Amino acid sequence: MTRTFKLLLILSLLGGWHGSAAAQVAVTSSPRRGSATLTLAEALQRSLRYNPEIAQLGAALADKLGRAIEAEVKLNPAFKVTRGYTSEREGDGGEVEFELEQPLRPSDFGLRRTYASALRAAANLDQQADVLRVLNNTALVYYRAWALQERATLLAGARAQADDVLATIEEQLAAGQSNVSQRSVFEAETARFAAELLAVRGERAGAQAELGRATGIGSAELQLARPSFGAVPSTVSLAAFAESRSGIRRIALARRQAAAKNLMVARADAVFPEFAPGIVTNYGSRNDEAGFGVTIAGRIPIWDRNQGELTRARGALEAADRELESFDRVGLARTIGARRQQVLNLQARADAFRDQVIPAYRAAYDATLAQFRAGQATTLQLFEVQKSLVEAQEKAFEYAVEALSARTQLEQLIGGRIEEVRTAAPTRSSK
């Protein structure tokens, strides 16, 4: 049952974006040995197959389904066999007696079945949310490794630019047009970029090792493609999708229903007595006599009124009520809308840096470098422009990761990938 559910879950999670991902993965090389290109879509697919945390989720699901079985199954029947032997003047003989009884709790009459169904529903929703959480964690590792990859490229380019400027300063020194202090500034910059590049390469190696563990890739170095996403759907579409999937409110509702059923079971077993109907048969060999009878045993809840289970059940229900009320108090649509706006704002900032800020700084640097070589700009002016360009590029990577991280938080809230919402949204208007 666990294996079948996992297969269905993987198909549902991949269904919304598999088409576009397949086209993207098809142009990449197989990431097995040496340097290879890996896309985010391929990383997520491989995470579903190779991530060790997915296997741990399967064990957790089996444990929850096992508790549902234990809650539903009835107590085993009890039996007793008694054999006796008598010797009298009339003769010797033996007697055999057999007793069989079936204990029945008050909650066995329907309540435990509904409680087990609620446990299974909650377990399945938790499993979907946990799988999505593992995928989002993989995505975050991918974003971080990609940002470190781009930052390493940036620092290598900045060091090359500083070396180029340093060579120009050396030419100016030979012609008597510069001084040693100006050369020292860019010598320090070259050394700084080299040191930072060394540290970033170490961080990148660690991030790629973590990504390799999650995706099952043993490549020494992976070239990561820039993650790209489309527009975020409306709040209405996101909220409707969350109601149909393992969104956090639906999970909270399932947990509340399971806790309520558990309390009903505990109350029934605390108020009503437990019965154990049974049968008794006996046979006497001396007189060749046989007997048959019906028995009813039971236990009256006087001292043990299931107080421990009732306390646990009430506590679980109160916690589930508070969790559900926390969503209803604010409103799911409002929470989704706030998260959606956060994604849009962070993405707008990242796009602005990529499309406007960095090109402007790049143009300013190129112009200042040309002026510097022509003797129309000082070393300090070029240094300040280069410093601003490098800082803007590093900020751009940082802002891109923040926007992508906010996107994963929104996906965890609605219980699925945003690409699935876009594919499911047009169904109403297509009728």
Helices and strands as residue ranges (DSSP letters): H 2-15, H 18-26, E 35-38, H 40-50, H 52-72, E 78-88, E 91-101, G 106-108, H 111-174, H 180-215, E 221-224, H 235-244, H 248-271, E 274-284, E 289-299, H 307-330, H 332-352, I 353-357, H 358-373, H 379-414, H 418-424, G 425-427
